[in-house]
């Protein structure tokens, strides 16, 4: 009896409580905006007022949000168990509670980054325009990626160069980054200033967490210091992909090192595709 009793409730729990603020294939931005609006209203603020306050705080981690979601689910489970018992003994029809679950923004962005790292280093083809509008939240908790109108492709050799470049960036190996960038990838600047080359690599392919200017102003500053003369076409779309993913994370207050996130995939690729002797 107890086995079937708890089996019923866990099925009820996981089937009923998995629905986030979205009820169907909902754009990520719409689901998050609905969630944030709901929270702002609970605190007696407009969405703009709440967003300004949140910009001054560190966003919750994926782990913390996961715990919050599990707590909500557990609370619903206990509540629904009590409702079931009450209905069974009184023949009442009290409804079960299905609380909307918050969107775990950090976990979703982390998954999207890992998906694109897989696309690049495993598939050799990737979506070069992975902005938030191309992400859907599915009813069963999965994400959907749409609009592959701008797909980049890289050969094994180019991916090998980029994998070496990414691992050097993740290790903060300035000399190695500049060497790979210029001798293997083919970047060329007017003065070939190693400091500006490294700063360019960090900004376009890793992180802008330490910037004291906004991104557009920083790009203008880099160009004034040492203008780029040649950007190899093989690496244009991967640079765009990294910038869009980085901007995606930045929009939600997450400062992420893209090289650190991509480096496990890059190292695995280098193990499977070592440089020819």
N, C-alpha and C positions, 0 to 999 in steps of 0.2 A: 504493500500500500504506500509506504513512504517513498519507495523508489519512483512509482508512477506519480505520486504527489509532487515531488520535486522536479521530476522530468517535465511535467506539465508547466510548472512555473518557470523553469529555465527556458523552455521553448517560448512561453509567453513573453518573458523578459527580453530575450534576444530578438525576437521577431517584432515586438511592439516598440521596444525602446531604442531601436537602431536609427530611427528616422531623425535626421537633423532638421534645421529650420526649413530646409527645402523638402518638397514632397515628390518631386520628379527630377528629370534631368535638368538641373538648375545651373545657370552660369555661376561660377565661383564668386565673382564680384557681387552678384545679386544676393547670394546666400549670406555672404559676410556682411553686406550692407544691412540686410534684414536683421541679422544677429546684433550688430552694433547699434542699430536704431532701437531695438528692443531693450538692450542694456541701458542706453542713454535715457530712454523714457522711464525705466525703473528708477533711475537716479535723479529724475526731474530735470534733465538737461536736453538740449537739442543735440542732434548728431554732430554738428560742427563744434559745439562746446565740448562734447565728450571726446571727440577726436583730438582737439587741441590739448586736452589734459593727458590723453594717452601718449601723445608725442613726446611728453616729458618723462615717460616711464619706460622701463625695460619691458618689452612684451613677454608674455608667459611662454615658457619653453614647451616643446612638444610633450615632454614627460609630465609636466604639471597639468597641461590641458587633458592629457590622457587620464590622469588621476581624477580630475574634475568630472570628466565624462563617466568614468566608472562609478563614482560616488552618486551621480544622478541616476544612473541605471540601477544601482543597488537600492537607493531610496525608493524608486518606482517598484522594484521587485518586492520589497517588504510591504509597501503600501498595497500592492495588488494581491499579495498573499492574504492580507487581512480582509480585503474586499471579497476575495473568493470564499473564504471561510464564512464571512457574514452572509453572503448571498446563498451559500449552500444550506445554512441552518435556518435562515429566515425567509427563503424563497424571494428575496429582494433582487433587484436588477441594477444595483449600483454599478456605474461604469468603471472600467479600469483606467488608470492614469498612464498617459503616454507623454512624458515631458519632452519638449524639444531639446535636442542635444546641441551644444555649441560646436561650431566648426573649429577643428584643430588646425589652425592656419599654419603653424610652424611645421607640423607633421606633414601636411599636404605639400608645402613648398619643398621640404626635404625630399619627399617622394618624387616630385616633379624634377628636381635637380638630378636625382639618381637615375631616373628614367632617361633623361637626356644624355647623361654620361654613358649609359648603356648604349643608347642609339649611336653615339659618336664612336666609341671604342670597340663595340661588339658588332654593330650592324654596318658601320661605315656610312650611314645616312641618318640625318637628323633634321628636326624642325628648327629652322633658323629664326622663327618668330613666335616663341612660346610665351606670349603675353597673357595676363590673367583672363582676358576675354575669350581665350581659346581653351579654357579649362572648365569642365562641367563636373558637378557633384552628382553622383548616381544614388538612387534610393538605397542600394545595398552597401553603401559605404565606399565603393570604388570611385576613382576619378575617371573622367573621359577627356581625351585630348582630341581637339578638332582643328580643322583648317590647316592642312599641310600644303598650303599653296607656295611656300618658300622652303624648299628642302635642299640642304647642303649635302654634298657627298665628298668623301676624302679617300684617297688611295691608301693602301697599307703603308707605303713609304711616308706619305704626308702625316698619317696618324702616328707613325713611329716618331717623327720629328716633334709633333705636337705633344705626344705623351712624355718625351724627354723634357720638353719645355715646361709642361705642367708640373712634373715632379720636381724640377729645379725651382719653380716658383713656390711650390708648397714648402720646400726646404729653405726658402729665402736665400738661395745661392745666387747672389747677384752676378758674379763672373760667369757662371754656367748659363744663366738665363740670357745674358747678353751674347755670349758665344753662340748658343743655339739659335737665338733670334736672328743673328746676322749671318752666320756661316752656313747654317743648315736650312733655316726657313726663308732666308733671303730678304729680310727687312733692310731698308737703307734710309738713312737720314742725312741731312745736309752736313752736319758736323760730326756725326757718329759719336756723340757724347754718351758715354756708358751710363751716366747717372740719369739722363733723360730717357734713354732707351729702356732702362730698368723701370723707371717710373711709368713709362708708357705701357710696358708689359703688365705691371701690377694693376694699373687702372683698367685696361681693356680685357684682361684675362684672369683677374683675381679678385681684388677688393678695393673699395674706395672708402673704407671705414675711417681712415685717418685724414681725409681731405679737410682743408680749411676753406675751400671754395666749393660752390655748387659744381656739379659735374660738367656743365657746359663751359663755365668759366675756366675750370681746370684743363679741359681739352684745349681751349684757346691758349692757355698759358704754356702747355706743352708744345703746341705748334709754334709759338713765338720763340721758345727756347731753342728748339732744334727741329725744324720742319721735316716731316716725313716726305721722302722722295719716292719711295717704292714700298707699297704694301702688297705682298704676293696675293694674287687672286685666290689661291688655294686656301688661304686662312681668313678671308674676309667674312664669310658666313659664320664660321665658328666663333669669330670675335663678336659678331652681332648676337649670336645665340647667348654667349656669356653675358654680354651687356644687358640683354633683355631679362635673363634670369636674375641677374644681380639687381636690376631695377625692380623686378617683381618682389624680391625679398625686401629691398629697401623700403618699398611702399608700405610695408607692414611693420617697419621698425626693426627688421632683422638684418644685421650686418654680418654677412657670410663671406668666408674665403672660398671662392669658387675653386681655386687650385687645390685646396685641402679636400674639398668634397669630390673633386674629379680624380685626385691622385691615386686612390685605390684601383680604380678602373684603368688608369694609365699604367700603373705598375704591372697589373695583370696582363695588359696588352703587350707590354715590353717582354714579359716572360714568355708569352706565346709567340711573339713575332720578334725575336732578337735581330739585331742588325747583322747583315751578311758580312762574312769575313772578307 
